[in-house]
Amino acid sequence: MSWNRKHLLDIESLSAAEILTVLDTARAFKAVGERAIKKVPALRGKTVVNLFVEPSTRTRISFELSEQRLSADIINFTAEASSLKKGETLKDTAKNLEALNADFIVIRHSAAGAPHFLSRVLNSHVINAGDGAHEHPTQALLDAFTIRERKGKIEGLNVTILGDILFSRVARSNIWALTKLGARVTLCGPATLVPRTFEQMGCRVTHNVDEAIRDADIIHLLRIQHERQRQTMFPSIGEYTQLFGLNKARLAQTKPDSLVMHPGPINRGVEIDSDIADSDRSLILEQVTNGIAVRMAVLFLVNGGKGPQEIAAS
C-alpha cells in the first residue's frame, strides 16, 4: 500500500506507486458496484461538501454517487464564479463550510491552484475536481484505470491525445499519469493548441493526425470547446473536423485493436463521428462507469483507507 496523503490535488506530485494504489483500490470498489447492495460504510458519519464554483454535471454526479455508495453525508454547494473571484472570498466560503464540520471538500474552480490554496487554509481533506486549465486528477485516474482494465497494462503502450491540449486540464493530468506509468504519449492537434513546450513533460508532439494515430493503442480525444473558436485558435469548426476529426476513414488506418476514449461531453461530428463513439472500439461509457469506482477509491484513501484488501473484507 503506497498512500499516506491527506489530499488529492494533482497527478504531477504523485508517484507511480501511489497512482497504482488508487487503481488497485478502484478495482476492488468496482467489484462492490456489481453487488446487489452497492453501499459500503467506509465514510459513514463523514460529511462531504461538493464545492462546485464552475459548472459541471458529469463530474459532480459521479462524485455524488461515489459519496453515496461510501455512506457519506453530502452537501452540494454551487456558486457563480463571479462571486468567488478573490482568494479571500474563497477562503471565507470554505471556512464557513468547515464550520459545518465538513470532513471533505471536493472543489471545482476556474482558477488554477484553488484546491492547493484550500488545502493550506483548511483542516478538511481537499480533492481537486478540476482547477482551471491546470489539472483534473480523478479524470486521469479513471482514464488510466480504463486503459489498464482493457489492455491489461499501461507500460509500453502508445497513447495519442488528440485535440485542444493547450486549454485542457484533462490532457495535463493524463500526460503526468500515463508517462509515470510507462506509456509513450503523443500529442496532436492544431499548432496553436499543441505547442512544442509540452515536450518538456516527456511527450512527443506532432501536427499530423494520420501519423499520430497510426501506431496508437489508445486514441484519447479531447472536446473542442466552442468558446475557443472565438479566440481564433483555428479557422473554423469545419476545418478542424476535416483536419483532425476522427472519422471511419482515419480509424481504418489504425491498429485493429486500438481503442477510442473521450472524457465527454462529446461533440458528435466534430472531434469524433457518431458511428465511432457508439462502436465496440469506444470506451466512452466505460470511462463513466469506472469514474465512480475511482472516485470512491480516492475518497477512501485520503480518509486513511488501507487499500484494496480492506474493501474485500467489508
N, C-alpha and C positions, 0 to 999 in steps of 0.2 A: 504494500500500500504506500503510495507516494503522494500524499496530500495533507498539508497542515496549514492551509491558507484560510484566513477569515473571510476573504472577499474573492469574487471573480471580476476583475477589472479589465483584463485584456488577455490576448493569447501571447503577445510578444514576450511577456515576462515568465511564461510557463516553460517548464522543461518537457522534453518528450515523455518522460516517465509520468509526469503529472497529467498530461493530456491522455495518455493511455489509461491511467487510473479512472478518469472520467468516462472513457469509452467502455471500459470493462464494467464499471458500475452501472452505466446506462443499459448494457446488455442484460444485466440482472433485472433492472426495472422494466425493460421491455417484456420480459417473461411475466412479470407481475401484471402488466397491461393485458395479457392474454388469459388471465384467470377470470372466473365468473365474478368474483369480487375483486375489483381493481385497486382498492384502497389499502394503504399500509399506515401504521400510526407514527411514522418517523418524526413528523412535525406537529403532533398533537399538542395543543396548548401554546403553540408558537403563532405569532402574528406576522403576516407578510403584507407589506404595503407595495402595491404596484403603482409607482410614481411615473406616469407617462406624460411628459411635458412636450412630446412630439407625437403626432397622430400615429396610431398603429392599431391594426385589427388582428392580424395573424399572430404576431409575436405576443401580444397581450393575452389573447385567448389561450395560446399554448402555455404560457406561464401560469395563467389562472387554473387551467385544467391540471397542470403538474402539481400546483399547490394543493388543489382539492384532493388529489389522489394521495398526497402525503399527509392529509388530515389537518392542514393548517387553517387558521382563521385568516380571512383575506379582506383587505381594504383596497378598493380601487380608487386611485386619485388621479384625475386627469386635469390638466390646466393648459391654458393657452401659453405658448412660449413667450408671447409678448409680456405677460405679467411676471415672468421669472427671468428677465433678461440679465439682472445683476446677480453676481455671486452671493451678495449679502441676502438677497431675497430668497434665493435657492436654499441658502443655509437656514434662514428663518423658517421656511416651509418644512424643511427636513427636521429641524429641531422640534417643531410642533408635532410632527408625525412621531418622532421618537418619544415625545412626552406622552403619547398614547401607548407607550410600551411596545413599539414596533421592534420585532427581532430582526427582520429582514427588510431591506428596501431594494426593490427591483426598479431600476431607473432607465428610462429612455429620454434622451435630451438632445437638442440640436447643437449644443455646444460640446466640442471635443474636450474631454477631460473632466466633465461634470461628475461622473462616478468616482474618479480619483479624488476630486475635491470633497465629495461627501464622505468618502472613506477616512479622510483626515479629521473631519469635524464631528463624526457620529460614532457611537458605540455599536450601532447595528451592523449586521452583515450587509454588504453592498454588492449587488450583482448588476453588471452592465448589460442592459438590453438594447444597446446601440447608442453611441455618442457621436453625433455629427458625422463627419466623413472619416472618423478615426478608427473605431473597431466595433465589431458585433460578435463577441466571443462565442455566445451559445449557438449562433448560426454556423460558425466554422466548426464547432464541435459536432453538431448534428450532421453536417456535411461529411466530416471525416468518419463519423460512425457509419453513415450510409455507404460510403465508399468501401470501408473495411468489411462491412457485412456482405456486400455484393461481390467484392473482388477477393476477399479473404486476407487482404493485406493492403498497405499503403506504400511501404518502402519499394522503390524501384518503378512505381507506376508513372506514366506520363499523364499529367493533368494540364489541360489547357483552359484558362479562364478567359472568356471572350466577352468584350463589351466595354461598358463605362467603368474603367478601372480607377481613373483619377478621383472620382467623387464617391467611390464605393467603399464603405466600411466593411462590407461582406468580403470584398476582394482582399483587403489588407489582413483581416483576421484569417482568411483561408490561406493566404500566402505563408503567414507565420506557422500555422498548424501543419500544413502539408509539407513544407520544407523541413520543419523539425522532425517530422515522421519519415523523412527519406524519399518523398516524391520529387520528381522533376517537374517543375512548374513553368509553363509557357504562358505569357500574357499576350493578348491580341486584341486589336480594335483600331479605331482611327488614331493617327499620330497625336492629335490634340487630346485624346482621352487616355492614351497609353504612352506616357513619356518614358524615355530611357532611364530616368532616375530610379525606376522600380528595379532595375538590375542590381542595385545595391542591396536589395532584400533577398538576393540569391535566385532570381528568376531569369528566364530568357524572354526578351521582348521581340515581337515581330509584328508587322502590319499586313502580312499576307495570310489571309484566313485559311486558304486551302492547305498551305504548308503547315500552319499551326495545328490543324485538326487531323492531319493525315495519319500520324502515328499515336494519336491520343488514346489513352484507355478511358479517360473521363473528359467530357466536354462540359464545362461549367459555364452556363450562360448567365449574364447579368442583365437586369432590366435596363432598357434605355429609358431614362427618366425624361419625359417630355418637357419638363421645366428646363432641362439643359439646352433644349432646342433654341430657346430664346437667347441663349448665350453664344450662339453661332459656333458651337463646338464641332459641328459637321453641317453640311449644306442643307440636308432635309432628311426626314424620316425615311422617305422612299429610297433615297440614295444609300442610307445606312443599311437598309434591308437588302438592297441589291449587292452591296459590297461585303457585308459582314453577317447577314442573317443566315440562320441555319435552316436550309431547305432540303428537300429529298435528294436533289442532285448532289449537293455538297456532302450530305450524310453518306451517300452511296460510295464516296471516295475514301471513307474512313475504315478503320478496322471493323470487321463484322461484329465483334463483341464490345465495341466502345459503347459507353452509356452516357446519357444526357442528364444534366442536373440544372436546376434553376431555383433560386431562393424565393421566387414569387414576389408580388403577383406578376404573372407573365403578360406580355403584350403579344397576343396571338397575331401572327402575320408580320411582326416586326423583327424581334430577335429570334423567333422560332416559329416554324409552321405548325399549325394546329395538329396536323396528322402526326408529327413527331412528338409533340407534347403529350399526345394521348397513346403513343405506341408502347410496345413492351420494352423498348430501349430507354424509356423515360423513367427517371427515379423521382420525379417531382412530388408525387403523392406519398411515396415512401419517406421522403425528407420531412414532410409534415408529420407523419406518424412518429418518426424517430425523434422529432423535436421534443415531444412530451417526455420520452424516456431520458433524453439527455438533460433536459431542464430539471427533471426530478433528481437526477444524479448530482447536478451542480448544487441544488438546494441542500440535498442530503450531505454532501461532502463539506460544504462551507459551515454546516451546522455541527461538524465534528464526526460525521459518519465514518465508519472504518473501512468502507469498500464493499465489493460485491458479496463477499462471504457473509456479511451481516444481513444483507437483504434476503439471501437464500434461506436464512434461518427464521425470517419473520413471517 
